[in-house]
Amino acid sequence: QLQLVQSGGGLVQTGGSLRLSCTTSEITLDSYHMGWFRQAPGKERVPIACITSSDDSTYYRDSVKGRFTISRDKAKNTVYLQMNNLQPVDTAVYYCKARDPNTDYEFWGQGTQVTVSS
């Protein structure tokens, strides 16, 4: 089973920034809708940002609008989530997901912890 490879994350103080990366050598990510999700302790996993395969349109959860940016680097076959002005409520495990727009088949990353201290 293909799994996307995530990097980045860690511990940061309130107001700080982090960048998450998601990549793989097995599929071409610009052919996939890409999304970032997060799951806080005791809560369900929710989508926070996505970028479409067709025209790179982006969409964000209201709580992260203006602070987080999803982007692609097609040359590196990598999708990023730039997170600025981080707040303790952003503390969660973050996951990337690739979805085939033709088949709806999905691949997930392994998850990475982001902790924001107050």
C-alpha positions as a Markdown table, in Angstrom:
| # | Residue | x | y | z |
|---|---|---|---|---|
| 1 | Gln | 0.0 | 0.0 | 0.0 |
| 2 | Leu | 1.5 | 3.3 | -1.1 |
| 3 | Gln | 2.0 | 5.8 | 1.7 |
| 4 | Leu | 2.9 | 9.4 | 1.3 |
| 5 | Val | 6.0 | 10.5 | 3.2 |
| 6 | Gln | 5.5 | 13.5 | 5.5 |
| 7 | Ser | 8.2 | 15.7 | 7.1 |
| 8 | Gly | 8.2 | 18.9 | 9.2 |
| 9 | Gly | 6.2 | 19.5 | 12.3 |
| 10 | Gly | 7.4 | 19.6 | 15.9 |
| 11 | Leu | 7.1 | 22.0 | 18.8 |
| 12 | Val | 6.7 | 25.7 | 18.3 |
| 13 | Gln | 5.6 | 28.6 | 20.5 |
| 14 | Thr | 2.4 | 30.6 | 20.0 |
| 15 | Gly | 2.8 | 32.9 | 17.0 |
| 16 | Gly | 5.5 | 30.7 | 15.4 |
| 17 | Ser | 5.6 | 29.1 | 12.0 |
| 18 | Leu | 6.2 | 25.6 | 10.7 |
| 19 | Arg | 6.1 | 24.0 | 7.2 |
| 20 | Leu | 4.9 | 20.5 | 6.6 |
| 21 | Ser | 6.0 | 18.6 | 3.5 |
| 22 | Cys | 4.3 | 15.6 | 1.7 |
| 23 | Thr | 6.0 | 13.7 | -1.0 |
| 24 | Thr | 6.4 | 10.3 | -2.7 |
| 25 | Ser | 8.4 | 8.7 | -5.4 |
| 26 | Glu | 5.6 | 6.4 | -6.5 |
| 27 | Ile | 2.9 | 8.7 | -8.0 |
| 28 | Thr | 2.9 | 12.1 | -9.6 |
| 29 | Leu | 1.2 | 14.3 | -7.1 |
| 30 | Asp | 0.1 | 17.1 | -9.5 |
| 31 | Ser | -2.3 | 14.6 | -11.0 |
| 32 | Tyr | -4.1 | 14.2 | -7.6 |
| 33 | His | -6.2 | 16.4 | -5.5 |
| 34 | Met | -4.1 | 17.0 | -2.4 |
| 35 | Gly | -5.3 | 17.8 | 1.1 |
| 36 | Trp | -4.1 | 18.4 | 4.6 |
| 37 | Phe | -6.1 | 17.1 | 7.5 |
| 38 | Arg | -5.5 | 17.3 | 11.3 |
| 39 | Gln | -6.7 | 15.3 | 14.3 |
| 40 | Ala | -6.6 | 16.8 | 17.7 |
| 41 | Pro | -6.6 | 14.5 | 20.8 |
| 42 | Gly | -10.0 | 13.0 | 21.3 |
| 43 | Lys | -11.4 | 14.6 | 18.2 |
| 44 | Glu | -12.1 | 13.4 | 14.6 |
| 45 | Arg | -9.8 | 14.0 | 11.7 |
| 46 | Val | -10.9 | 17.1 | 9.8 |
| 47 | Pro | -9.8 | 18.7 | 6.5 |
| 48 | Ile | -8.0 | 22.0 | 6.8 |
| 49 | Ala | -6.7 | 22.8 | 3.3 |
| 50 | Cys | -6.8 | 21.3 | -0.2 |
| 51 | Ile | -5.5 | 22.0 | -3.7 |
| 52 | Thr | -7.1 | 20.7 | -6.8 |
| 53 | Ser | -5.4 | 18.7 | -9.5 |
| 54 | Ser | -7.0 | 20.6 | -12.4 |
| 55 | Asp | -6.1 | 24.2 | -11.7 |
| 56 | Asp | -4.5 | 24.3 | -8.3 |
| 57 | Ser | -7.4 | 26.0 | -6.8 |
| 58 | Thr | -7.1 | 26.1 | -3.0 |
| 59 | Tyr | -9.6 | 25.8 | -0.2 |
| 60 | Tyr | -9.2 | 26.3 | 3.5 |
| 61 | Arg | -11.1 | 25.6 | 6.7 |
| 62 | Asp | -12.3 | 28.9 | 8.2 |
| 63 | Ser | -10.1 | 28.5 | 11.3 |
| 64 | Val | -6.9 | 28.5 | 9.3 |
| 65 | Lys | -7.7 | 31.0 | 6.6 |
| 66 | Gly | -5.1 | 33.7 | 6.3 |
| 67 | Arg | -2.6 | 31.8 | 8.4 |
| 68 | Phe | -2.0 | 28.5 | 6.5 |
| 69 | Thr | -1.1 | 28.1 | 2.8 |
| 70 | Ile | -1.1 | 24.9 | 0.8 |
| 71 | Ser | 1.1 | 24.8 | -2.3 |
| 72 | Arg | 2.8 | 22.4 | -4.7 |
| 73 | Asp | 6.3 | 22.2 | -6.1 |
| 74 | Lys | 5.8 | 20.0 | -9.1 |
| 75 | Ala | 9.5 | 19.7 | -9.8 |
| 76 | Lys | 10.0 | 18.2 | -6.4 |
| 77 | Asn | 6.7 | 16.2 | -6.5 |
| 78 | Thr | 5.9 | 17.7 | -3.1 |
| 79 | Val | 3.0 | 19.5 | -1.5 |
| 80 | Tyr | 3.5 | 21.9 | 1.4 |
| 81 | Leu | 1.5 | 23.3 | 4.2 |
| 82 | Gln | 3.0 | 26.6 | 5.4 |
| 83 | Met | 1.5 | 27.4 | 8.9 |
| 84 | Asn | 2.0 | 30.9 | 10.3 |
| 85 | Asn | 0.8 | 32.5 | 13.5 |
| 86 | Leu | 0.3 | 29.1 | 15.1 |
| 87 | Gln | -2.0 | 28.9 | 18.1 |
| 88 | Pro | -2.4 | 26.2 | 20.8 |
| 89 | Val | -5.7 | 25.2 | 19.2 |
| 90 | Asp | -3.6 | 24.1 | 16.1 |
| 91 | Thr | -2.0 | 21.4 | 18.2 |
| 92 | Ala | -2.8 | 18.1 | 16.4 |
| 93 | Val | -1.5 | 15.3 | 14.3 |
| 94 | Tyr | -1.4 | 16.5 | 10.7 |
| 95 | Tyr | -1.9 | 14.2 | 7.7 |
| 96 | Cys | -1.6 | 14.7 | 4.0 |
| 97 | Lys | -3.9 | 12.9 | 1.5 |
| 98 | Ala | -3.8 | 12.4 | -2.2 |
| 99 | Arg | -7.0 | 11.6 | -4.0 |
| 100 | Asp | -7.2 | 10.4 | -7.6 |
| 101 | Pro | -9.8 | 12.7 | -9.3 |
| 102 | Asn | -10.9 | 9.9 | -11.7 |
| 103 | Thr | -11.2 | 6.9 | -9.3 |
| 104 | Asp | -11.4 | 8.6 | -5.8 |
| 105 | Tyr | -8.7 | 6.3 | -4.6 |
| 106 | Glu | -6.9 | 7.8 | -1.7 |
| 107 | Phe | -3.4 | 7.6 | -0.2 |
| 108 | Trp | -2.4 | 9.0 | 3.2 |
| 109 | Gly | 0.7 | 10.2 | 4.8 |
| 110 | Gln | 1.9 | 8.7 | 8.1 |
| 111 | Gly | 1.0 | 11.8 | 10.1 |
| 112 | Thr | 3.2 | 14.3 | 11.9 |
| 113 | Gln | 2.7 | 15.9 | 15.3 |
| 114 | Val | 2.5 | 19.7 | 15.6 |
| 115 | Thr | 2.5 | 21.1 | 19.1 |
| 116 | Val | 2.0 | 24.7 | 19.8 |
| 117 | Ser | 2.9 | 25.9 | 23.3 |
| 118 | Ser | 1.3 | 28.8 | 25.0 |
